[in-house]
Amino acid sequence: MSQSTPVEPSLNNSREQMHYDLDRYQVVPRRYYGRITASVVILVLLGLLVNAFAHGNIEWSFVGQFFTAQAILNGVVNTLIMSVLAMGLGVLFGVITAIMYMSPNPVLHYIAVGYAWIFRGTPLILQLLLWFNLALVFPTISIPGVFSVQTVTIMTPFLAALLGLSINQGAYTSEVVRAGLLSVDTGQYEAAKAIGMPRLQALQRIILPQAMRVILPPVGNEFISMIKTTSLASMIQYSELLYNTQTIYFANARVMELLFVAGIWYLIVVTVLSFGQSQLERYFSRGHRQRQ
């Protein structure tokens, strides 16, 4: 008597059936209701904010009228001059301090540590006020037998702002430069030492050019931040953009309009500098991209 065996479906048939079953379903993308709700709420709030400024007690014609006023343009120029000078000196102080920090000489090392500790640990506005009122502590600045001058005559708002901003910036830049120097492989230091190159010459020709890829982005950000930080110099009567803006609205009581003028100018300057920073970063990272 013959025994029949059950017929199992072939593998091909099961695959065809599975494929057929999947085709019966419609693929529905996932809906992110939380994101949609948050986006709608943000757009509504932005619309309300724009509407409030558009219909508020703001004479927008004054914004255009004072945007190119001579006092405002002078303030923009003074802001740029102070930013460039303060940042230049700050980078110089930062490089020197970073080298002193990494020096095997303990005196230089602890001087660098103390410098960074003091000027990073106290508010910048306090430092500006101290420099501006330096004559209260040192009425005269003199070298016996060489010269003597009244401190109040030389400690102008410009000089006080320059010293305060640059020395404070140097304390922060020193940490950036030190991080950049540490990012360079120790073999570079050893190779320079092996060929008898002095330490400072090695830093100038070998180490610093390689560290620029790490140093430049944060220093560029610090420079952009310096453009806005110069506004603190208005507290010591330096005629930068914000100080000149305040001088105008104290006279005509158009506070919001003049503040918008200052804000637009800051945005323009920062936007231009941000583009320049990206170009510099691209230039100094060329070799790194090629190695990758």
C-alpha positions as CSV (number, residue, x, y, z in Angstrom):
1,M,0.0,0.0,0.0
2,S,1.5,3.3,-1.0
3,Q,1.8,6.2,1.4
4,S,1.4,9.7,0.2
5,T,3.6,12.4,1.6
6,P,2.4,16.0,2.1
7,V,3.5,18.4,-0.5
8,E,5.5,21.3,0.9
9,P,5.3,24.7,-0.9
10,S,8.4,25.5,-2.7
11,L,10.8,28.2,-1.6
12,N,10.1,30.2,-4.7
13,N,6.4,30.2,-4.1
14,S,6.8,31.4,-0.5
15,R,9.0,34.2,-1.6
16,E,6.5,35.2,-4.3
17,Q,3.7,35.0,-1.7
18,M,5.7,37.2,0.8
19,H,6.4,39.7,-2.0
20,Y,2.8,39.8,-2.9
21,D,1.7,40.3,0.6
22,L,4.1,43.3,1.1
23,D,2.8,45.0,-2.0
24,R,-0.7,45.0,-0.5
25,Y,0.5,47.5,2.2
26,Q,0.9,51.2,1.7
27,V,4.0,52.8,3.1
28,V,3.0,55.8,5.3
29,P,5.7,58.1,6.5
30,R,6.0,58.7,10.2
31,R,4.3,61.9,11.3
32,Y,6.2,64.0,13.8
33,Y,3.4,65.7,15.6
34,G,5.6,67.2,18.2
35,R,7.9,68.9,15.7
36,I,4.9,70.2,13.7
37,T,3.3,71.6,16.8
38,A,6.6,73.2,17.9
39,S,7.1,74.7,14.5
40,V,3.6,76.2,14.4
41,V,4.0,77.7,17.9
42,I,7.4,79.2,17.0
43,L,6.0,80.7,13.7
44,V,3.0,82.2,15.5
45,L,5.3,83.7,18.2
46,L,7.6,85.2,15.5
47,G,4.6,86.6,13.7
48,L,3.3,88.2,16.8
49,L,6.7,89.7,17.5
50,V,7.0,91.1,14.0
51,N,3.5,92.5,14.2
52,A,4.3,94.1,17.6
53,F,7.4,95.9,16.2
54,A,5.6,96.8,13.0
55,H,2.7,98.5,14.8
56,G,4.5,99.6,17.9
57,N,5.5,103.2,18.8
58,I,8.6,103.1,16.5
59,E,9.2,105.6,13.7
60,W,10.9,103.5,11.2
61,S,11.8,106.5,9.1
62,F,14.2,107.6,11.7
63,V,16.1,104.3,11.3
64,G,16.8,105.1,7.7
65,Q,17.5,108.7,8.5
66,F,20.2,108.0,11.1
67,F,21.6,104.8,9.6
68,T,24.2,106.9,7.7
69,A,24.5,109.8,10.1
70,Q,28.0,111.0,10.5
71,A,28.2,110.3,14.2
72,I,27.0,106.7,13.6
73,L,29.6,106.2,10.8
74,N,32.3,107.6,13.0
75,G,31.2,105.1,15.7
76,V,31.4,102.2,13.3
77,V,35.0,103.3,12.2
78,N,36.1,103.7,15.9
79,T,34.6,100.3,16.7
80,L,36.5,98.6,13.9
81,I,39.8,100.4,14.8
82,M,39.5,99.5,18.5
83,S,38.6,95.9,17.6
84,V,41.6,95.4,15.3
85,L,44.1,97.0,17.7
86,A,42.8,95.3,20.8
87,M,42.6,91.9,19.0
88,G,46.1,92.3,17.6
89,L,47.6,93.1,20.9
90,G,45.5,90.4,22.6
91,V,46.9,87.8,20.2
92,L,50.4,89.0,20.8
93,F,49.9,88.9,24.6
94,G,48.2,85.4,24.2
95,V,51.1,84.0,22.2
96,I,53.7,85.3,24.7
97,T,51.7,84.1,27.6
98,A,51.2,80.6,26.1
99,I,55.0,80.3,25.5
100,M,55.7,81.4,29.0
101,Y,53.1,78.9,30.4
102,M,54.9,76.0,28.5
103,S,58.3,77.2,29.5
104,P,60.4,75.0,31.8
105,N,61.3,78.1,33.8
106,P,59.0,78.1,36.8
107,V,59.0,81.9,37.2
108,L,57.7,82.4,33.7
109,H,55.2,79.6,34.1
110,Y,53.6,81.0,37.2
111,I,53.6,84.5,35.9
112,A,51.6,83.3,33.0
113,V,49.3,81.3,35.3
114,G,48.7,84.4,37.5
115,Y,48.0,86.6,34.5
116,A,45.4,84.3,33.1
117,W,43.9,83.8,36.5
118,I,43.5,87.5,37.3
119,F,42.2,88.8,33.9
120,R,39.9,85.8,33.3
121,G,38.6,85.9,36.8
122,T,37.4,89.5,37.0
123,P,34.7,91.2,34.8
124,L,35.9,93.1,31.8
125,I,33.9,96.2,32.7
126,L,35.7,96.3,36.1
127,Q,39.0,96.2,34.3
128,L,38.0,99.0,32.0
129,L,37.0,101.2,34.9
130,L,40.2,100.4,36.8
131,W,42.3,101.5,33.8
132,F,40.2,104.6,33.2
133,N,40.6,105.6,36.9
134,L,44.3,104.7,37.1
135,A,45.2,108.3,38.0
136,L,43.6,107.8,41.4
137,V,46.3,105.3,42.3
138,F,49.2,106.6,40.2
139,P,48.9,110.4,39.8
140,T,52.0,110.5,37.7
141,I,53.8,108.1,35.5
142,S,57.5,108.8,35.4
143,I,61.0,107.4,34.9
144,P,63.3,109.4,37.3
145,G,65.6,111.7,35.3
146,V,63.9,110.8,32.0
147,F,60.3,112.0,31.9
148,S,57.3,112.6,34.1
149,V,53.7,112.9,33.0
150,Q,50.3,113.3,34.6
151,T,48.4,110.0,34.3
152,V,45.1,111.7,33.7
153,T,46.4,113.3,30.6
154,I,47.5,110.1,28.9
155,M,44.9,107.7,30.2
156,T,42.3,108.8,27.7
157,P,39.1,106.7,27.0
158,F,40.9,105.3,23.9
159,L,44.0,104.2,25.7
160,A,42.0,102.8,28.7
161,A,39.7,100.9,26.4
162,L,42.7,99.5,24.4
163,L,44.6,98.4,27.5
164,G,41.5,96.8,29.1
165,L,40.3,95.0,26.0
166,S,43.6,93.8,24.8
167,I,45.0,92.6,28.1
168,N,41.7,90.8,28.9
169,Q,41.7,89.2,25.4
170,G,45.3,88.1,25.8
171,A,44.3,86.0,28.9
172,Y,41.7,84.1,26.9
173,T,43.8,83.8,23.7
174,S,46.7,82.3,25.7
175,E,44.6,79.3,26.4
176,V,43.6,79.0,22.7
177,V,47.2,79.3,21.6
178,R,48.4,76.8,24.2
179,A,45.8,74.3,23.0
180,G,47.0,74.8,19.4
181,L,50.6,74.2,20.4
182,L,49.7,71.1,22.2
183,S,47.9,69.8,19.2
184,V,51.1,69.6,17.2
185,D,52.7,66.1,17.4
186,T,55.7,66.0,19.8
187,G,57.8,64.5,17.0
188,Q,57.8,68.0,15.4
189,Y,59.4,69.4,18.5
190,E,61.9,66.6,18.7
191,A,62.8,66.9,15.0
192,A,63.5,70.6,15.4
193,K,65.6,70.0,18.5
194,A,67.5,67.2,16.7
195,I,68.7,69.6,14.0
196,G,69.8,72.1,16.6
197,M,67.0,74.7,15.9
198,P,66.5,77.1,18.8
199,R,63.1,76.8,20.6
200,L,61.8,80.2,19.5
201,Q,62.8,79.6,15.9
202,A,61.2,76.2,16.0
203,L,58.0,77.7,17.3
204,Q,58.0,80.4,14.5
205,R,58.9,78.2,11.6
206,I,57.5,74.7,12.4
207,I,55.1,74.6,15.4
208,L,53.0,77.7,15.0
209,P,52.2,77.3,11.2
210,Q,50.9,73.8,12.0
211,A,49.0,75.0,15.1
212,M,47.2,77.7,13.1
213,R,44.6,75.2,11.9
214,V,43.5,74.7,15.5
215,I,44.1,78.3,16.7
216,L,42.4,80.2,13.9
217,P,38.7,79.2,14.3
218,P,38.4,80.2,18.0
219,V,40.5,83.3,17.5
220,G,38.3,84.3,14.6
221,N,35.3,83.8,16.9
222,E,37.0,85.9,19.6
223,F,37.6,88.7,17.0
224,I,33.9,88.7,16.0
225,S,33.0,88.8,19.7
226,M,35.4,91.7,20.2
227,I,33.4,93.8,17.7
228,K,30.5,93.5,20.2
229,T,32.6,93.7,23.3
230,T,33.9,97.1,22.4
231,S,30.4,98.4,23.3
232,L,31.5,98.1,27.0
233,A,33.9,100.9,26.2
234,S,30.9,103.3,26.1
235,M,31.1,103.1,30.0
236,I,34.3,105.0,29.9
237,Q,33.2,107.4,27.2
238,Y,35.0,106.0,24.2
239,S,33.1,107.1,21.2
240,E,32.4,103.8,19.6
241,L,29.1,102.8,17.9
242,L,27.0,102.3,21.0
243,Y,28.3,105.4,22.7
244,N,27.5,107.6,19.7
245,T,24.1,106.0,19.4
246,Q,23.4,106.8,23.0
247,T,24.5,110.4,22.6
248,I,22.0,110.8,19.7
249,Y,19.0,109.3,21.5
250,F,19.7,111.2,24.7
251,A,19.2,114.3,22.5
252,N,16.1,113.3,20.4
253,A,14.6,110.6,22.7
254,R,14.3,108.1,19.8
255,V,15.8,105.3,21.8
256,M,14.4,102.2,20.0
257,E,15.1,103.6,16.5
258,L,18.7,104.4,17.3
259,L,19.2,101.0,19.0
260,F,17.9,99.3,15.8
261,V,20.4,101.4,13.8
262,A,23.3,100.1,16.0
263,G,22.0,96.6,15.9
264,I,21.9,96.6,12.1
265,W,25.4,97.9,11.8
266,Y,26.7,95.2,14.2
267,L,25.0,92.5,12.1
268,I,26.5,93.9,8.9
269,V,30.0,94.0,10.3
270,V,29.8,90.6,12.0
271,T,28.4,89.0,8.8
272,V,31.3,90.4,6.7
273,L,33.9,89.2,9.2
274,S,32.3,85.8,9.5
275,F,32.7,85.3,5.7
276,G,36.3,86.4,6.0
277,Q,36.9,84.0,8.8
278,S,35.5,81.1,6.8
279,Q,37.9,81.9,4.0
280,L,40.9,82.0,6.3
281,E,40.0,78.7,7.9
282,R,39.7,77.2,4.4
283,Y,43.2,78.5,3.5
284,F,44.9,77.1,6.6
285,S,43.2,73.8,6.5
286,R,44.2,73.0,2.9
287,G,47.1,70.7,3.9
288,H,45.0,68.9,6.4
289,R,42.3,68.1,3.9
290,Q,44.9,66.9,1.4
291,R,46.3,64.4,3.9
292,Q,42.8,63.1,4.5
